[in-house]
């Protein structure tokens, strides 16, 4: 029996063991170096095999595990990558790089709480670098904790004063905090640092528009025009949001060009052939899928839900793919109940969502976001369904070759405007916009309750402030001058923006006290105040959408100015659908004269309000049964072409048979 002091190996065997250990370490280092070279060459699968050998030969080196985790992630082995990265942090709890990698892996899957916990677990004595602060700020921002995120971005800039990403991220957080002027300055700074960066050049005027800070807008627009010109020269950039152009450009050709430019980020994706999908069984219901993060208390769901409820279930089976929040609202519950299948896709990466949609054998897949927040265009790039359609969420082209149709109507998307859309135009008979007839019809609130004068004529606009251009505000002021006993009621909750508009009114010779401002309110309370408006004034070139249909439902006439883009023609479509085409104007002079005419002819105004009150029960805009039928017929026309092996073609409006 061995006692405690008795060696378990001979000196010779100990030497062999040490030599074997040294040899393993050398072999591990060699394998690691080979893996690094392969990684630099983009051969990530081969690199992962080399790193796997390195950690097997020397499992005590944190750097080997970190490189292994990175390579595993690049070949799509996320779970294994997380395991390897966590092993690296356990071996070396003070390793900045391994903690950052593990946090990034979690953040890539939108697991921001886990990512933040990893970053915060680093011992206090470890010096944080700029990337560490940037990652923390990004996680906090993605979690909606923008007040905490901004100082982290400032910490980043202290260490790396020219960090483009820190300025960009801070700009978005400031915008979420409704500090629009400061957000615009962040993006303007990036434009100065990188004059060819299109994204910053787009966001700077967009957030300046939110602030109604028009003095610097011309300079921002000029810079944007210069950057756009450079793009045609081949200068590259990152992903942008063409949405930002909607509020200050009525140039449909430009909007299409920018959308197509943005879609270059999917150029390397190989979509499935639309004709390679299995033939649909004609005896089965048509499977329609809709992808959105807005299946909760959101304008998209408010418009959509009743049509889903009334869609012919003998012909159609509805799949909703949600990557948004469950806000526990009544509307969320109603949307879920309206679907045959409700699939939660929040944590899914694009290819995972593609697999889920393909496994459901979807016939028509609807993209309901476009260039709005948290879009899943990346999923559509792979073509998970034979027919892919843009509808409702974005008023313009996506610029994407993988979207087959855009649903519009004869006004928002006239067939002769096809050249402005990469999608093929498919027209609803009257209007592209569905509506919910279960909205409240209760009596309106009082003017006193809402802080309005009892004896004034109330012009109102409840579109958001980024749609208030210098030109449209000037029109409003000229209208106020021509109607002396009138006020302008605007939905502007932010005091800095209110003050800016008061200054702008004064510059135009209007007493700032004639401007009244409303706060955001819950939707039912908001709708009850809309009837207090005598005449609604739409914005241009981006008009109201859900806001306009809510206003018409409230019995309030809307004077609109129609241009060339989808976004500028929505009110025209809605007014046509309530038989009030005379309120559609095509010039600022006509727009101003029409508003003054209504304001000075009380009997005519009263008749229009009565007509709108009746329209809630009679007009196509508010006939969801008819819309559901016409929508179904349009889908059948798309499917018929697909079943015949034909490519998408323009589908002009057909007369409703409902």
Residue pairs with C-beta under 8 A, 6 or more apart in sequence:
2 8
7 14
9 17
24 57
24 58
25 57
25 58
27 53
27 57
28 53
28 54
28 55
28 57
28 58
28 61
28 64
29 54
29 58
31 50
31 51
31 53
31 54
31 57
32 50
32 51
32 54
32 61
32 63
32 64
32 67
34 50
35 47
35 48
35 49
35 50
35 51
35 54
35 67
35 68
35 71
36 47
36 67
38 44
38 46
38 47
38 50
39 47
39 67
39 70
39 71
39 74
44 71
44 74
44 75
45 75
47 67
47 71
48 68
48 71
48 72
48 74
48 75
48 77
51 64
51 67
51 68
51 71
52 68
54 61
54 64
54 67
54 68
55 61
55 64
55 65
55 68
55 84
55 87
58 64
59 65
60 91
61 91
62 88
62 89
62 91
62 92
62 95
62 98
63 88
63 95
63 97
65 84
65 85
65 87
65 88
65 91
65 98
66 84
66 85
66 88
66 95
66 97
66 98
66 101
68 84
69 81
69 82
69 83
69 84
69 85
69 88
69 98
69 101
69 102
69 105
70 81
70 101
72 78
72 80
72 81
72 84
73 81
73 105
73 108
76 351
78 105
78 108
78 109
81 105
82 102
82 105
82 106
85 98
85 101
85 102
85 105
86 102
88 95
88 98
88 101
88 102
89 95
89 98
89 99
89 102
89 118
89 121
92 98
93 121
93 122
93 123
94 122
94 123
94 125
94 126
96 122
96 126
96 127
96 128
96 129
96 132
99 118
99 119
99 121
99 122
100 119
100 131
100 132
100 135
102 115
102 118
103 115
103 116
103 118
103 119
103 135
103 139
104 115
104 135
105 115
106 112
106 114
106 115
106 118
107 115
107 135
107 138
107 139
107 142
108 349
109 347
109 349
110 142
110 346
110 347
111 347
112 139
112 140
112 142
112 143
113 143
115 135
115 139
116 136
116 139
116 140
116 143
119 132
119 135
119 136
119 139
120 136
122 128
122 132
128 155
129 159
130 155
130 156
130 159
130 160
130 163
130 166
131 156
133 152
133 153
133 155
133 156
133 159
134 152
134 153
134 156
134 163
134 165
134 166
134 169
136 152
137 149
137 150
137 151
137 152
137 153
137 155
137 156
137 166
137 169
137 170
137 173
138 149
138 169
140 146
140 148
140 149
140 152
141 149
141 169
141 172
141 173
141 176
144 176
146 173
146 174
146 176
146 177
147 177
149 169
149 170
149 173
150 170
150 173
150 174
150 177
153 166
153 167
153 169
153 170
153 173
154 170
156 163
156 166
157 163
157 166
157 167
157 170
160 166
162 193
164 190
164 193
164 194
164 197
164 200
167 186
167 187
167 189
167 190
167 193
168 186
168 187
168 190
168 199
168 200
168 203
170 186
171 183
171 184
171 186
171 187
171 190
171 203
171 207
172 183
174 180
174 182
174 183
174 186
175 183
175 207
175 210
178 493
178 494
179 496
180 207
180 208
180 210
180 211
180 213
180 494
180 496
180 497
181 207
181 208
181 211
181 213
181 496
183 203
183 207
183 210
184 203
184 204
184 205
184 206
184 207
184 208
184 210
184 211
184 213
184 216
184 220
187 200
187 201
187 203
187 204
187 207
188 200
188 204
188 216
188 220
190 197
190 200
191 197
191 200
191 201
191 204
191 223
191 227
194 200
195 223
195 226
195 227
196 227
196 230
196 235
196 237
197 227
197 237
197 238
198 227
198 228
198 231
198 237
198 238
198 240
198 261
199 237
199 238
199 239
199 240
199 241
201 220
201 223
201 224
201 226
201 227
201 228
202 224
202 240
202 241
202 242
202 244
202 245
202 258
203 241
203 244
204 220
204 223
204 224
205 217
205 220
205 221
205 224
205 244
205 248
206 244
206 247
206 248
206 466
207 466
208 214
208 216
208 217
208 220
209 217
209 247
209 248
209 465
209 466
209 467
209 468
209 469
210 464
210 465
210 466
210 497
211 465
211 496
211 497
211 500
212 465
212 468
212 473
212 497
212 500
212 501
212 504
213 500
214 469
214 470
214 504
217 248
217 470
221 248
228 254
228 257
228 258
231 237
231 261
239 262
239 265
240 258
240 261
240 262
241 262
241 371
242 255
242 258
242 259
242 262
242 371
242 396
242 399
243 370
243 371
243 372
243 394
245 254
245 255
245 258
246 255
246 395
246 396
246 541
246 542
246 565
246 567
247 466
247 467
247 469
247 541
247 542
248 469
248 541
249 255
249 541
249 565
250 540
250 541
250 563
250 564
250 565
250 568
251 564
251 565
252 396
252 417
252 420
252 564
252 565
252 566
253 419
253 420
255 396
255 397
255 420
255 565
256 396
256 397
256 399
256 420
256 421
256 422
257 399
258 399
259 371
259 396
259 397
259 398
259 399
259 400
259 422
260 399
260 422
261 399
262 371
262 399
263 377
263 398
263 399
263 400
263 401
266 377
266 378
266 381
266 400
266 402
269 378
269 381
269 382
270 382
271 381
271 382
271 383
271 401
271 402
272 382
272 383
272 384
273 383
274 383
274 386
274 387
274 404
274 642
274 647
275 386
275 645
277 385
277 386
278 361
279 643
280 286
280 363
280 639
280 642
280 643
282 643
285 313
285 314
285 315
285 316
285 317
286 315
286 316
286 317
286 363
286 364
286 635
286 636
286 639
287 316
287 317
287 319
287 360
287 361
287 362
287 363
287 364
288 316
288 317
288 318
288 319
288 362
288 363
288 364
288 365
288 366
288 635
289 319
289 320
289 321
289 357
289 360
289 362
289 364
289 365
289 366
289 385
290 318
290 319
290 320
290 321
290 365
290 366
290 368
291 321
291 323
291 345
291 353
291 357
291 365
291 366
291 367
291 368
291 369
291 376
291 379
291 380
292 300
292 320
292 321
292 322
292 323
292 324
292 368
292 369
292 393
293 322
293 323
293 324
293 325
293 369
293 373
293 374
293 376
294 300
294 301
294 324
294 368
294 369
294 393
295 301
295 320
295 322
295 324
295 332
295 335
295 336
295 342
296 324
296 325
296 326
296 327
296 329
296 331
296 332
296 335
297 327
297 329
297 331
297 332
297 523
298 324
298 331
299 545
299 546
300 368
300 392
300 393
301 331
301 332
301 335
302 331
302 436
302 523
302 546
303 392
303 433
303 434
303 435
303 436
303 546
303 549
304 335
304 368
304 392
304 434
305 331
305 334
305 335
305 338
305 436
306 434
306 435
306 436
306 437
306 438
306 624
306 628
307 434
307 624
307 627
307 628
307 631
308 318
308 335
308 338
308 339
309 334
309 338
310 624
310 625
310 628
311 318
311 628
311 631
311 632
312 628
312 629
312 632
313 340
315 632
315 636
316 632
316 635
317 340
317 341
318 338
318 339
318 340
318 341
319 339
319 340
319 341
319 343
319 357
319 360
319 362
320 335
320 336
320 339
320 341
320 342
320 343
321 343
321 345
321 353
321 356
321 357
322 342
322 343
322 344
322 345
322 346
323 344
323 345
323 346
323 348
323 353
323 374
323 376
324 346
324 374
326 332
335 342
336 342
341 360
343 356
343 360
345 353
345 356
345 376
348 356
350 376
350 378
350 379
350 381
350 382
351 382
353 376
353 379
353 384
354 379
354 382
354 384
355 384
357 365
357 379
357 384
357 385
358 384
358 385
362 384
362 385
363 385
363 386
363 387
363 639
363 642
364 385
364 387
364 388
364 389
364 635
364 638
364 639
365 380
365 384
365 385
365 387
365 388
365 389
366 389
366 390
366 391
366 392
367 375
367 376
367 377
367 380
367 388
367 389
367 390
367 391
367 393
367 398
367 403
368 391
368 392
368 393
369 375
369 376
369 377
369 393
369 394
370 377
370 390
370 393
370 394
370 396
370 398
371 394
371 396
371 398
372 393
372 394
377 398
377 400
380 388
380 400
380 402
380 403
381 400
381 402
382 402
383 402
386 642
387 404
387 405
387 638
387 639
387 642
387 648
388 402
388 403
388 404
388 405
389 403
389 404
389 405
389 406
389 407
389 423
389 426
389 638
390 397
390 398
390 403
390 405
390 406
390 407
390 423
391 406
391 407
391 432
392 407
392 432
392 433
392 434
395 412
395 542
395 545
395 565
395 566
395 567
395 570
396 565
396 566
396 567
397 406
397 420
397 421
397 422
397 423
397 566
398 406
398 422
398 423
399 422
400 422
400 423
401 422
403 422
403 423
404 423
404 424
404 638
404 648
405 423
405 424
405 425
405 426
405 638
405 648
405 651
406 413
406 421
406 423
406 424
406 425
406 426
407 426
407 427
407 428
407 432
407 634
408 425
408 426
408 427
408 428
408 432
408 566
409 427
409 428
409 429
409 430
409 431
409 432
409 573
409 653
410 427
410 653
411 431
411 569
411 572
411 573
411 576
412 431
412 432
412 566
412 569
412 570
412 572
412 573
413 421
413 425
413 427
413 432
413 566
415 425
415 427
415 650
415 652
417 425
417 564
418 424
418 425
418 650
420 564
420 565
424 648
424 649
424 650
424 651
425 650
425 651
426 634
426 637
426 638
426 650
426 651
427 634
427 651
427 652
427 653
428 627
428 630
428 631
428 634
428 653
429 620
429 630
429 653
429 654
429 655
429 656
430 576
430 577
430 620
430 621
430 630
430 653
430 656
431 573
431 574
431 576
431 577
431 620
431 621
432 573
433 545
433 549
433 570
433 573
433 574
433 577
433 621
434 624
434 627
434 628
434 631
435 549
435 553
435 621
435 622
435 624
435 627
436 624
437 616
437 622
437 623
437 624
439 527
439 550
439 553
440 524
440 527
440 528
441 616
442 528
443 528
444 528
444 529
444 530
444 531
444 532
444 554
445 525
445 528
445 529
445 532
446 532
447 453
447 454
447 458
447 532
448 454
450 518
450 529
450 532
451 516
452 458
452 487
452 489
452 516
452 532
453 487
455 485
456 485
456 486
456 487
457 483
457 485
457 486
457 487
457 534
457 535
457 599
458 486
458 487
458 489
458 532
458 533
458 534
458 535
459 476
459 479
459 480
459 483
459 486
459 487
459 488
459 489
459 533
459 534
459 535
459 536
459 537
459 595
459 599
460 488
460 489
460 490
460 530
460 532
460 533
460 534
460 535
460 536
460 537
460 556
461 468
461 476
461 488
461 489
461 490
461 491
461 536
461 537
461 538
461 539
461 544
462 490
462 491
462 518
462 526
462 530
462 533
462 536
462 544
462 547
462 551
463 491
463 538
463 539
463 542
463 543
463 544
463 547
464 491
465 490
465 491
465 492
465 494
465 497
466 542
467 539
467 542
467 543
467 544
468 490
468 501
468 539
469 539
469 540
469 541
470 504
471 540
471 588
472 539
472 540
472 561
473 501
473 504
473 508
474 508
475 537
475 588
475 591
475 592
476 488
476 537
477 505
477 508
477 509
477 510
478 508
478 592
479 486
479 537
479 592
479 595
479 596
479 599
480 486
480 487
480 488
480 510
480 514
481 509
481 510
482 592
482 596
483 595
483 596
483 599
483 600
486 514
486 599
487 514
487 515
487 516
488 514
488 515
488 516
488 537
489 516
489 517
489 518
489 532
489 533
490 501
490 515
490 516
490 517
490 518
491 517
491 518
491 520
492 498
492 501
492 517
492 518
493 517
493 518
493 519
493 520
498 515
498 517
501 515
502 512
502 515
503 512
505 511
505 512
505 514
505 515
506 512
518 529
520 526
521 529
526 550
527 550
527 553
527 554
530 550
530 551
530 554
530 556
531 554
531 555
531 556
533 551
533 554
533 556
534 556
534 599
534 605
535 556
535 557
535 559
535 595
535 598
535 599
535 605
536 548
536 551
536 556
536 557
536 558
536 559
537 558
537 559
537 595
538 544
538 548
538 558
538 559
538 560
538 561
538 571
540 560
540 561
540 563
540 568
540 591
541 563
541 565
541 567
541 568
542 567
542 568
543 560
543 561
543 567
543 568
543 569
543 570
543 571
544 551
544 558
544 570
544 571
545 570
548 558
548 560
548 570
548 571
548 574
549 574
549 621
551 558
552 558
552 574
552 575
552 578
552 612
552 615
552 621
553 616
553 622
555 609
555 610
555 612
555 613
555 616
556 609
556 612
557 580
557 583
557 598
557 605
557 608
557 609
557 612
558 571
558 574
558 575
558 583
559 583
559 585
559 591
559 594
559 595
559 598
560 571
560 572
560 575
560 583
560 584
560 585
560 591
561 568
561 585
561 586
561 587
561 588
561 590
561 591
562 568
562 569
562 571
562 572
562 584
562 585
562 586
563 569
571 584
572 581
572 584
574 621
575 581
575 583
575 584
576 584
577 619
577 620
577 621
578 611
578 612
578 615
578 619
578 620
578 621
578 622
579 611
579 615
579 619
580 608
580 611
580 612
582 594
583 594
585 591
585 594
597 604
598 604
598 605
598 608
599 605
615 621
615 622
616 622
620 626
620 627
620 656
623 658
625 658
626 656
626 658
629 656
629 657
629 658
630 656
630 658
633 654
633 657
634 651
637 651
638 648
638 651
641 647
641 648
641 649
